[in-house]
Amino acid sequence: MLAYFQAPPKDGLALTCSEGGVFSPLPGVIGSVMAVETLKILSHSGNTLLGQMFIYDGLKGESRKIKINPSKKCPICSI
């Protein structure tokens, strides 16, 4: 099942990063994944994560991928 958010959550239902904080190593981990994906795309090497959602759980030390379909209503996805 494809799920996406059509609107942000109502006020008070979800903490922002500035309110809840961010575990400091995680932006570096995700940034590294993004850099590798960029290099794979530019060099036409390996299998990319295009068309997939990459989920990384730092607390459990697990990652997974979910195939996604672009939304025709999305100005970015529908390019």
PyMOL Python script that loads the backbone (N, CA, C, O; Angstrom):
from pymol import cmd

cmd.read_pdbstr("""\
ATOM      1  N   MET A   1       0.844  -1.168   0.000  1.00  0.00           N
ATOM      2  CA  MET A   1       0.000   0.000   0.000  1.00  0.00           C
ATOM      3  C   MET A   1       0.894   1.238   0.000  1.00  0.00           C
ATOM      4  O   MET A   1       1.848   1.319   0.773  1.00  0.00           O
ATOM      5  N   LEU A   2       0.587   2.184  -0.853  1.00  0.00           N
ATOM      6  CA  LEU A   2       1.332   3.430  -0.919  1.00  0.00           C
ATOM      7  C   LEU A   2       0.653   4.442  -0.005  1.00  0.00           C
ATOM      8  O   LEU A   2      -0.533   4.735  -0.153  1.00  0.00           O
ATOM      9  N   ALA A   3       1.411   4.961   0.925  1.00  0.00           N
ATOM     10  CA  ALA A   3       0.875   5.978   1.830  1.00  0.00           C
ATOM     11  C   ALA A   3       1.747   7.216   1.731  1.00  0.00           C
ATOM     12  O   ALA A   3       2.970   7.108   1.651  1.00  0.00           O
ATOM     13  N   TYR A   4       1.149   8.359   1.734  1.00  0.00           N
ATOM     14  CA  TYR A   4       1.895   9.606   1.756  1.00  0.00           C
ATOM     15  C   TYR A   4       1.064  10.647   2.484  1.00  0.00           C
ATOM     16  O   TYR A   4      -0.141  10.481   2.671  1.00  0.00           O
ATOM     17  N   PHE A   5       1.711  11.700   2.883  1.00  0.00           N
ATOM     18  CA  PHE A   5       1.056  12.744   3.651  1.00  0.00           C
ATOM     19  C   PHE A   5       0.552  13.822   2.711  1.00  0.00           C
ATOM     20  O   PHE A   5       1.325  14.425   1.967  1.00  0.00           O
ATOM     21  N   GLN A   6      -0.751  14.060   2.750  1.00  0.00           N
ATOM     22  CA  GLN A   6      -1.316  15.102   1.902  1.00  0.00           C
ATOM     23  C   GLN A   6      -1.260  16.458   2.585  1.00  0.00           C
ATOM     24  O   GLN A   6      -1.339  17.495   1.926  1.00  0.00           O
ATOM     25  N   ALA A   7      -1.123  16.449   3.911  1.00  0.00           N
ATOM     26  CA  ALA A   7      -1.033  17.686   4.677  1.00  0.00           C
ATOM     27  C   ALA A   7      -0.186  17.424   5.915  1.00  0.00           C
ATOM     28  O   ALA A   7      -0.116  16.292   6.393  1.00  0.00           O
ATOM     29  N   PRO A   8       0.456  18.464   6.434  1.00  0.00           N
ATOM     30  CA  PRO A   8       1.236  18.267   7.658  1.00  0.00           C
ATOM     31  C   PRO A   8       0.328  17.894   8.826  1.00  0.00           C
ATOM     32  O   PRO A   8      -0.866  18.192   8.800  1.00  0.00           O
ATOM     33  N   PRO A   9       0.891  17.234   9.866  1.00  0.00           N
ATOM     34  CA  PRO A   9       0.062  16.877  11.017  1.00  0.00           C
ATOM     35  C   PRO A   9      -0.466  18.122  11.725  1.00  0.00           C
ATOM     36  O   PRO A   9       0.128  19.197  11.635  1.00  0.00           O
ATOM     37  N   LYS A  10      -1.557  17.970  12.411  1.00  0.00           N
ATOM     38  CA  LYS A  10      -2.130  19.085  13.158  1.00  0.00           C
ATOM     39  C   LYS A  10      -1.165  19.515  14.251  1.00  0.00           C
ATOM     40  O   LYS A  10      -0.378  18.714  14.754  1.00  0.00           O
ATOM     41  N   ASP A  11      -1.237  20.779  14.608  1.00  0.00           N
ATOM     42  CA  ASP A  11      -0.348  21.323  15.634  1.00  0.00           C
ATOM     43  C   ASP A  11      -0.405  20.481  16.906  1.00  0.00           C
ATOM     44  O   ASP A  11      -1.481  20.122  17.385  1.00  0.00           O
ATOM     45  N   GLY A  12       0.772  20.177  17.437  1.00  0.00           N
ATOM     46  CA  GLY A  12       0.868  19.430  18.678  1.00  0.00           C
ATOM     47  C   GLY A  12       0.925  17.924  18.528  1.00  0.00           C
ATOM     48  O   GLY A  12       1.187  17.229  19.510  1.00  0.00           O
ATOM     49  N   LEU A  13       0.687  17.383  17.323  1.00  0.00           N
ATOM     50  CA  LEU A  13       0.699  15.931  17.140  1.00  0.00           C
ATOM     51  C   LEU A  13       2.089  15.362  16.883  1.00  0.00           C
ATOM     52  O   LEU A  13       2.328  14.187  17.161  1.00  0.00           O
ATOM     53  N   ALA A  14       2.996  16.157  16.368  1.00  0.00           N
ATOM     54  CA  ALA A  14       4.343  15.676  16.071  1.00  0.00           C
ATOM     55  C   ALA A  14       5.354  16.749  16.457  1.00  0.00           C
ATOM     56  O   ALA A  14       5.156  17.933  16.183  1.00  0.00           O
ATOM     57  N   LEU A  15       6.430  16.322  17.091  1.00  0.00           N
ATOM     58  CA  LEU A  15       7.493  17.250  17.452  1.00  0.00           C
ATOM     59  C   LEU A  15       8.324  17.598  16.228  1.00  0.00           C
ATOM     60  O   LEU A  15       8.535  16.758  15.353  1.00  0.00           O
ATOM     61  N   THR A  16       8.793  18.828  16.166  1.00  0.00           N
ATOM     62  CA  THR A  16       9.735  19.202  15.124  1.00  0.00           C
ATOM     63  C   THR A  16      11.126  18.752  15.556  1.00  0.00           C
ATOM     64  O   THR A  16      11.327  18.379  16.712  1.00  0.00           O
ATOM     65  N   CYS A  17      12.071  18.785  14.649  1.00  0.00           N
ATOM     66  CA  CYS A  17      13.446  18.407  15.005  1.00  0.00           C
ATOM     67  C   CYS A  17      14.003  19.341  16.071  1.00  0.00           C
ATOM     68  O   CYS A  17      14.739  18.903  16.956  1.00  0.00           O
ATOM     69  N   SER A  18      13.658  20.625  15.992  1.00  0.00           N
ATOM     70  CA  SER A  18      14.163  21.565  16.995  1.00  0.00           C
ATOM     71  C   SER A  18      13.531  21.324  18.363  1.00  0.00           C
ATOM     72  O   SER A  18      14.138  21.643  19.385  1.00  0.00           O
ATOM     73  N   GLU A  19      12.328  20.768  18.396  1.00  0.00           N
ATOM     74  CA  GLU A  19      11.675  20.461  19.673  1.00  0.00           C
ATOM     75  C   GLU A  19      12.124  19.109  20.228  1.00  0.00           C
ATOM     76  O   GLU A  19      12.436  18.996  21.413  1.00  0.00           O
ATOM     77  N   GLY A  20      12.156  18.108  19.395  1.00  0.00           N
ATOM     78  CA  GLY A  20      12.460  16.747  19.832  1.00  0.00           C
ATOM     79  C   GLY A  20      13.930  16.390  19.762  1.00  0.00           C
ATOM     80  O   GLY A  20      14.379  15.444  20.410  1.00  0.00           O
ATOM     81  N   GLY A  21      14.678  17.147  18.978  1.00  0.00           N
ATOM     82  CA  GLY A  21      16.093  16.872  18.831  1.00  0.00           C
ATOM     83  C   GLY A  21      16.385  15.874  17.729  1.00  0.00           C
ATOM     84  O   GLY A  21      15.484  15.206  17.223  1.00  0.00           O
ATOM     85  N   VAL A  22      17.633  15.780  17.369  1.00  0.00           N
ATOM     86  CA  VAL A  22      18.112  14.849  16.354  1.00  0.00           C
ATOM     87  C   VAL A  22      19.348  14.176  16.922  1.00  0.00           C
ATOM     88  O   VAL A  22      20.245  14.854  17.424  1.00  0.00           O
ATOM     89  N   PHE A  23      19.410  12.851  16.852  1.00  0.00           N
ATOM     90  CA  PHE A  23      20.587  12.110  17.304  1.00  0.00           C
ATOM     91  C   PHE A  23      21.726  12.477  16.365  1.00  0.00           C
ATOM     92  O   PHE A  23      21.690  12.128  15.185  1.00  0.00           O
ATOM     93  N   SER A  24      22.730  13.170  16.868  1.00  0.00           N
ATOM     94  CA  SER A  24      23.732  13.852  16.044  1.00  0.00           C
ATOM     95  C   SER A  24      24.412  13.016  14.963  1.00  0.00           C
ATOM     96  O   SER A  24      24.692  13.574  13.902  1.00  0.00           O
ATOM     97  N   PRO A  25      24.701  11.729  15.141  1.00  0.00           N
ATOM     98  CA  PRO A  25      25.351  10.991  14.042  1.00  0.00           C
ATOM     99  C   PRO A  25      24.433  10.719  12.847  1.00  0.00           C
ATOM    100  O   PRO A  25      24.923  10.493  11.741  1.00  0.00           O
ATOM    101  N   LEU A  26      23.116  10.736  13.048  1.00  0.00           N
ATOM    102  CA  LEU A  26      22.198  10.338  11.975  1.00  0.00           C
ATOM    103  C   LEU A  26      22.261  11.210  10.730  1.00  0.00           C
ATOM    104  O   LEU A  26      22.237  10.662   9.628  1.00  0.00           O
ATOM    105  N   PRO A  27      22.342  12.536  10.835  1.00  0.00           N
ATOM    106  CA  PRO A  27      22.465  13.317   9.592  1.00  0.00           C
ATOM    107  C   PRO A  27      23.707  12.937   8.790  1.00  0.00           C
ATOM    108  O   PRO A  27      23.677  12.964   7.560  1.00  0.00           O
ATOM    109  N   GLY A  28      24.802  12.583   9.476  1.00  0.00           N
ATOM    110  CA  GLY A  28      26.014  12.153   8.773  1.00  0.00           C
ATOM    111  C   GLY A  28      25.825  10.818   8.071  1.00  0.00           C
ATOM    112  O   GLY A  28      26.294  10.627   6.949  1.00  0.00           O
ATOM    113  N   VAL A  29      25.133   9.889   8.738  1.00  0.00           N
ATOM    114  CA  VAL A  29      24.875   8.575   8.143  1.00  0.00           C
ATOM    115  C   VAL A  29      24.020   8.734   6.888  1.00  0.00           C
ATOM    116  O   VAL A  29      24.353   8.201   5.829  1.00  0.00           O
ATOM    117  N   ILE A  30      22.926   9.464   7.013  1.00  0.00           N
ATOM    118  CA  ILE A  30      22.029   9.653   5.870  1.00  0.00           C
ATOM    119  C   ILE A  30      22.708  10.474   4.777  1.00  0.00           C
ATOM    120  O   ILE A  30      22.515  10.209   3.591  1.00  0.00           O
ATOM    121  N   GLY A  31      23.504  11.473   5.174  1.00  0.00           N
ATOM    122  CA  GLY A  31      24.251  12.251   4.191  1.00  0.00           C
ATOM    123  C   GLY A  31      25.224  11.387   3.407  1.00  0.00           C
ATOM    124  O   GLY A  31      25.409  11.590   2.207  1.00  0.00           O
ATOM    125  N   SER A  32      25.844  10.428   4.074  1.00  0.00           N
ATOM    126  CA  SER A  32      26.756   9.504   3.389  1.00  0.00           C
ATOM    127  C   SER A  32      26.008   8.629   2.395  1.00  0.00           C
ATOM    128  O   SER A  32      26.491   8.397   1.287  1.00  0.00           O
ATOM    129  N   VAL A  33      24.836   8.142   2.780  1.00  0.00           N
ATOM    130  CA  VAL A  33      24.012   7.344   1.864  1.00  0.00           C
ATOM    131  C   VAL A  33      23.635   8.187   0.646  1.00  0.00           C
ATOM    132  O   VAL A  33      23.684   7.705  -0.486  1.00  0.00           O
ATOM    133  N   MET A  34      23.261   9.439   0.880  1.00  0.00           N
ATOM    134  CA  MET A  34      22.887  10.323  -0.219  1.00  0.00           C
ATOM    135  C   MET A  34      24.070  10.584  -1.154  1.00  0.00           C
ATOM    136  O   MET A  34      23.905  10.630  -2.373  1.00  0.00           O
ATOM    137  N   ALA A  35      25.262  10.754  -0.576  1.00  0.00           N
ATOM    138  CA  ALA A  35      26.450  10.983  -1.400  1.00  0.00           C
ATOM    139  C   ALA A  35      26.753   9.765  -2.270  1.00  0.00           C
ATOM    140  O   ALA A  35      27.084   9.907  -3.447  1.00  0.00           O
ATOM    141  N   VAL A  36      26.640   8.576  -1.695  1.00  0.00           N
ATOM    142  CA  VAL A  36      26.876   7.350  -2.470  1.00  0.00           C
ATOM    143  C   VAL A  36      25.859   7.241  -3.606  1.00  0.00           C
ATOM    144  O   VAL A  36      26.222   6.906  -4.733  1.00  0.00           O
ATOM    145  N   GLU A  37      24.588   7.521  -3.313  1.00  0.00           N
ATOM    146  CA  GLU A  37      23.553   7.453  -4.355  1.00  0.00           C
ATOM    147  C   GLU A  37      23.827   8.451  -5.471  1.00  0.00           C
ATOM    148  O   GLU A  37      23.647   8.132  -6.646  1.00  0.00           O
ATOM    149  N   THR A  38      24.257   9.643  -5.117  1.00  0.00           N
ATOM    150  CA  THR A  38      24.577  10.664  -6.121  1.00  0.00           C
ATOM    151  C   THR A  38      25.700  10.193  -7.027  1.00  0.00           C
ATOM    152  O   THR A  38      25.618  10.329  -8.248  1.00  0.00           O
ATOM    153  N   LEU A  39      26.758   9.634  -6.424  1.00  0.00           N
ATOM    154  CA  LEU A  39      27.880   9.151  -7.225  1.00  0.00           C
ATOM    155  C   LEU A  39      27.477   7.985  -8.124  1.00  0.00           C
ATOM    156  O   LEU A  39      27.953   7.886  -9.255  1.00  0.00           O
ATOM    157  N   LYS A  40      26.608   7.105  -7.637  1.00  0.00           N
ATOM    158  CA  LYS A  40      26.133   5.994  -8.469  1.00  0.00           C
ATOM    159  C   LYS A  40      25.336   6.509  -9.664  1.00  0.00           C
ATOM    160  O   LYS A  40      25.483   6.003 -10.777  1.00  0.00           O
ATOM    161  N   ILE A  41      24.496   7.512  -9.434  1.00  0.00           N
ATOM    162  CA  ILE A  41      23.702   8.075 -10.528  1.00  0.00           C
ATOM    163  C   ILE A  41      24.606   8.756 -11.547  1.00  0.00           C
ATOM    164  O   ILE A  41      24.456   8.546 -12.751  1.00  0.00           O
ATOM    165  N   LEU A  42      25.547   9.574 -11.066  1.00  0.00           N
ATOM    166  CA  LEU A  42      26.428  10.310 -11.973  1.00  0.00           C
ATOM    167  C   LEU A  42      27.358   9.394 -12.759  1.00  0.00           C
ATOM    168  O   LEU A  42      27.698   9.687 -13.906  1.00  0.00           O
ATOM    169  N   SER A  43      27.771   8.282 -12.144  1.00  0.00           N
ATOM    170  CA  SER A  43      28.711   7.381 -12.819  1.00  0.00           C
ATOM    171  C   SER A  43      28.019   6.203 -13.499  1.00  0.00           C
ATOM    172  O   SER A  43      28.676   5.337 -14.076  1.00  0.00           O
ATOM    173  N   HIS A  44      26.684   6.176 -13.425  1.00  0.00           N
ATOM    174  CA  HIS A  44      25.907   5.079 -14.008  1.00  0.00           C
ATOM    175  C   HIS A  44      26.414   3.726 -13.496  1.00  0.00           C
ATOM    176  O   HIS A  44      26.623   2.793 -14.271  1.00  0.00           O
ATOM    177  N   SER A  45      26.608   3.641 -12.175  1.00  0.00           N
ATOM    178  CA  SER A  45      27.150   2.434 -11.555  1.00  0.00           C
ATOM    179  C   SER A  45      26.171   1.847 -10.556  1.00  0.00           C
ATOM    180  O   SER A  45      25.448   2.579  -9.880  1.00  0.00           O
ATOM    181  N   GLY A  46      26.149   0.542 -10.467  1.00  0.00           N
ATOM    182  CA  GLY A  46      25.375  -0.144  -9.438  1.00  0.00           C
ATOM    183  C   GLY A  46      23.878   0.070  -9.536  1.00  0.00           C
ATOM    184  O   GLY A  46      23.371   0.623 -10.511  1.00  0.00           O
ATOM    185  N   ASN A  47      23.190  -0.376  -8.514  1.00  0.00           N
ATOM    186  CA  ASN A  47      21.741  -0.215  -8.412  1.00  0.00           C
ATOM    187  C   ASN A  47      21.452   0.954  -7.480  1.00  0.00           C
ATOM    188  O   ASN A  47      21.957   1.006  -6.359  1.00  0.00           O
ATOM    189  N   THR A  48      20.644   1.882  -7.949  1.00  0.00           N
ATOM    190  CA  THR A  48      20.328   3.058  -7.135  1.00  0.00           C
ATOM    191  C   THR A  48      19.038   2.840  -6.349  1.00  0.00           C
ATOM    192  O   THR A  48      18.327   1.854  -6.543  1.00  0.00           O
ATOM    193  N   LEU A  49      18.764   3.766  -5.479  1.00  0.00           N
ATOM    194  CA  LEU A  49      17.532   3.742  -4.685  1.00  0.00           C
ATOM    195  C   LEU A  49      16.397   4.505  -5.363  1.00  0.00           C
ATOM    196  O   LEU A  49      15.377   4.775  -4.728  1.00  0.00           O
ATOM    197  N   LEU A  50      16.554   4.855  -6.630  1.00  0.00           N
ATOM    198  CA  LEU A  50      15.486   5.564  -7.332  1.00  0.00           C
ATOM    199  C   LEU A  50      14.214   4.726  -7.310  1.00  0.00           C
ATOM    200  O   LEU A  50      14.250   3.531  -7.602  1.00  0.00           O
ATOM    201  N   GLY A  51      13.093   5.345  -6.966  1.00  0.00           N
ATOM    202  CA  GLY A  51      11.820   4.636  -6.902  1.00  0.00           C
ATOM    203  C   GLY A  51      11.637   3.840  -5.624  1.00  0.00           C
ATOM    204  O   GLY A  51      10.726   3.018  -5.523  1.00  0.00           O
ATOM    205  N   GLN A  52      12.509   4.084  -4.640  1.00  0.00           N
ATOM    206  CA  GLN A  52      12.415   3.375  -3.370  1.00  0.00           C
ATOM    207  C   GLN A  52      12.570   4.364  -2.212  1.00  0.00           C
ATOM    208  O   GLN A  52      13.207   5.407  -2.353  1.00  0.00           O
ATOM    209  N   MET A  53      11.989   4.026  -1.093  1.00  0.00           N
ATOM    210  CA  MET A  53      12.191   4.795   0.124  1.00  0.00           C
ATOM    211  C   MET A  53      13.160   4.013   0.993  1.00  0.00           C
ATOM    212  O   MET A  53      12.922   2.847   1.306  1.00  0.00           O
ATOM    213  N   PHE A  54      14.250   4.654   1.380  1.00  0.00           N
ATOM    214  CA  PHE A  54      15.257   4.033   2.227  1.00  0.00           C
ATOM    215  C   PHE A  54      14.962   4.431   3.673  1.00  0.00           C
ATOM    216  O   PHE A  54      14.899   5.619   3.991  1.00  0.00           O
ATOM    217  N   ILE A  55      14.784   3.454   4.532  1.00  0.00           N
ATOM    218  CA  ILE A  55      14.467   3.712   5.941  1.00  0.00           C
ATOM    219  C   ILE A  55      15.609   3.180   6.787  1.00  0.00           C
ATOM    220  O   ILE A  55      15.968   2.006   6.699  1.00  0.00           O
ATOM    221  N   TYR A  56      16.172   4.045   7.598  1.00  0.00           N
ATOM    222  CA  TYR A  56      17.273   3.657   8.476  1.00  0.00           C
ATOM    223  C   TYR A  56      16.844   3.864   9.923  1.00  0.00           C
ATOM    224  O   TYR A  56      16.443   4.963  10.305  1.00  0.00           O
ATOM    225  N   ASP A  57      16.928   2.822  10.714  1.00  0.00           N
ATOM    226  CA  ASP A  57      16.595   2.876  12.133  1.00  0.00           C
ATOM    227  C   ASP A  57      17.895   2.769  12.912  1.00  0.00           C
ATOM    228  O   ASP A  57      18.438   1.678  13.088  1.00  0.00           O
ATOM    229  N   GLY A  58      18.387   3.908  13.377  1.00  0.00           N
ATOM    230  CA  GLY A  58      19.643   3.939  14.097  1.00  0.00           C
ATOM    231  C   GLY A  58      19.583   3.251  15.445  1.00  0.00           C
ATOM    232  O   GLY A  58      20.592   2.722  15.911  1.00  0.00           O
ATOM    233  N   LEU A  59      18.419   3.247  16.081  1.00  0.00           N
ATOM    234  CA  LEU A  59      18.302   2.605  17.390  1.00  0.00           C
ATOM    235  C   LEU A  59      18.412   1.087  17.282  1.00  0.00           C
ATOM    236  O   LEU A  59      19.000   0.440  18.149  1.00  0.00           O
ATOM    237  N   LYS A  60      17.852   0.528  16.229  1.00  0.00           N
ATOM    238  CA  LYS A  60      17.908  -0.921  16.034  1.00  0.00           C
ATOM    239  C   LYS A  60      19.086  -1.347  15.163  1.00  0.00           C
ATOM    240  O   LYS A  60      19.418  -2.531  15.107  1.00  0.00           O
ATOM    241  N   GLY A  61      19.719  -0.392  14.484  1.00  0.00           N
ATOM    242  CA  GLY A  61      20.810  -0.732  13.571  1.00  0.00           C
ATOM    243  C   GLY A  61      20.317  -1.475  12.349  1.00  0.00           C
ATOM    244  O   GLY A  61      20.999  -2.360  11.833  1.00  0.00           O
ATOM    245  N   GLU A  62      19.124  -1.113  11.884  1.00  0.00           N
ATOM    246  CA  GLU A  62      18.524  -1.793  10.739  1.00  0.00           C
ATOM    247  C   GLU A  62      18.168  -0.792   9.648  1.00  0.00           C
ATOM    248  O   GLU A  62      17.925   0.385   9.915  1.00  0.00           O
ATOM    249  N   SER A  63      18.143  -1.278   8.432  1.00  0.00           N
ATOM    250  CA  SER A  63      17.659  -0.465   7.319  1.00  0.00           C
ATOM    251  C   SER A  63      16.790  -1.336   6.437  1.00  0.00           C
ATOM    252  O   SER A  63      16.908  -2.561   6.439  1.00  0.00           O
ATOM    253  N   ARG A  64      15.912  -0.686   5.680  1.00  0.00           N
ATOM    254  CA  ARG A  64      15.069  -1.410   4.727  1.00  0.00           C
ATOM    255  C   ARG A  64      14.680  -0.467   3.605  1.00  0.00           C
ATOM    256  O   ARG A  64      14.830   0.751   3.712  1.00  0.00           O
ATOM    257  N   LYS A  65      14.181  -1.048   2.535  1.00  0.00           N
ATOM    258  CA  LYS A  65      13.744  -0.275   1.378  1.00  0.00           C
ATOM    259  C   LYS A  65      12.305  -0.636   1.066  1.00  0.00           C
ATOM    260  O   LYS A  65      11.892  -1.788   1.198  1.00  0.00           O
ATOM    261  N   ILE A  66      11.549   0.368   0.650  1.00  0.00           N
ATOM    262  CA  ILE A  66      10.161   0.168   0.249  1.00  0.00           C
ATOM    263  C   ILE A  66       9.999   0.770  -1.139  1.00  0.00           C
ATOM    264  O   ILE A  66      10.357   1.926  -1.365  1.00  0.00           O
ATOM    265  N   LYS A  67       9.461  -0.010  -2.065  1.00  0.00           N
ATOM    266  CA  LYS A  67       9.207   0.501  -3.416  1.00  0.00           C
ATOM    267  C   LYS A  67       8.064   1.507  -3.345  1.00  0.00           C
ATOM    268  O   LYS A  67       7.043   1.253  -2.706  1.00  0.00           O
ATOM    269  N   ILE A  68       8.239   2.636  -3.996  1.00  0.00           N
ATOM    270  CA  ILE A  68       7.202   3.667  -4.017  1.00  0.00           C
ATOM    271  C   ILE A  68       6.879   4.037  -5.459  1.00  0.00           C
ATOM    272  O   ILE A  68       7.701   3.873  -6.361  1.00  0.00           O
ATOM    273  N   ASN A  69       5.687   4.530  -5.650  1.00  0.00           N
ATOM    274  CA  ASN A  69       5.256   5.022  -6.953  1.00  0.00           C
ATOM    275  C   ASN A  69       5.123   6.532  -6.868  1.00  0.00           C
ATOM    276  O   ASN A  69       4.560   7.044  -5.901  1.00  0.00           O
ATOM    277  N   PRO A  70       5.624   7.250  -7.852  1.00  0.00           N
ATOM    278  CA  PRO A  70       5.504   8.701  -7.816  1.00  0.00           C
ATOM    279  C   PRO A  70       4.048   9.154  -7.910  1.00  0.00           C
ATOM    280  O   PRO A  70       3.237   8.537  -8.601  1.00  0.00           O
ATOM    281  N   SER A  71       3.739  10.210  -7.223  1.00  0.00           N
ATOM    282  CA  SER A  71       2.405  10.786  -7.270  1.00  0.00           C
ATOM    283  C   SER A  71       2.295  11.704  -8.475  1.00  0.00           C
ATOM    284  O   SER A  71       3.158  12.556  -8.686  1.00  0.00           O
ATOM    285  N   LYS A  72       1.265  11.545  -9.250  1.00  0.00           N
ATOM    286  CA  LYS A  72       1.067  12.404 -10.426  1.00  0.00           C
ATOM    287  C   LYS A  72       0.744  13.835 -10.020  1.00  0.00           C
ATOM    288  O   LYS A  72       0.880  14.752 -10.830  1.00  0.00           O
ATOM    289  N   LYS A  73       0.316  14.039  -8.772  1.00  0.00           N
ATOM    290  CA  LYS A  73      -0.006  15.368  -8.272  1.00  0.00           C
ATOM    291  C   LYS A  73       1.232  16.116  -7.753  1.00  0.00           C
ATOM    292  O   LYS A  73       1.194  17.328  -7.543  1.00  0.00           O
ATOM    293  N   CYS A  74       2.320  15.378  -7.552  1.00  0.00           N
ATOM    294  CA  CYS A  74       3.547  15.964  -6.988  1.00  0.00           C
ATOM    295  C   CYS A  74       4.352  16.650  -8.078  1.00  0.00           C
ATOM    296  O   CYS A  74       4.669  16.016  -9.085  1.00  0.00           O
ATOM    297  N   PRO A  75       4.696  17.923  -7.913  1.00  0.00           N
ATOM    298  CA  PRO A  75       5.464  18.626  -8.943  1.00  0.00           C
ATOM    299  C   PRO A  75       6.892  18.099  -9.087  1.00  0.00           C
ATOM    300  O   PRO A  75       7.499  18.262 -10.146  1.00  0.00           O
ATOM    301  N   ILE A  76       7.436  17.477  -8.053  1.00  0.00           N
ATOM    302  CA  ILE A  76       8.784  16.931  -8.113  1.00  0.00           C
ATOM    303  C   ILE A  76       8.762  15.499  -8.678  1.00  0.00           C
ATOM    304  O   ILE A  76       9.516  15.177  -9.597  1.00  0.00           O
ATOM    305  N   CYS A  77       7.889  14.646  -8.119  1.00  0.00           N
ATOM    306  CA  CYS A  77       7.836  13.225  -8.506  1.00  0.00           C
ATOM    307  C   CYS A  77       7.392  13.045  -9.952  1.00  0.00           C
ATOM    308  O   CYS A  77       7.818  12.094 -10.608  1.00  0.00           O
ATOM    309  N   SER A  78       6.565  13.916 -10.451  1.00  0.00           N
ATOM    310  CA  SER A  78       5.968  13.704 -11.765  1.00  0.00           C
ATOM    311  C   SER A  78       6.857  14.170 -12.907  1.00  0.00           C
ATOM    312  O   SER A  78       6.434  14.158 -14.064  1.00  0.00           O
ATOM    313  N   ILE A  79       8.083  14.581 -12.598  1.00  0.00           N
ATOM    314  CA  ILE A  79       9.003  15.048 -13.644  1.00  0.00           C
ATOM    315  C   ILE A  79       9.449  13.873 -14.499  1.00  0.00           C
ATOM    316  O   ILE A  79      10.226  14.052 -15.436  1.00  0.00           O
TER     317      ILE A  79
END
""", "prot")
cmd.dss("prot")
cmd.show_as("cartoon", "prot")
cmd.util.cbc("prot")
cmd.orient("prot")
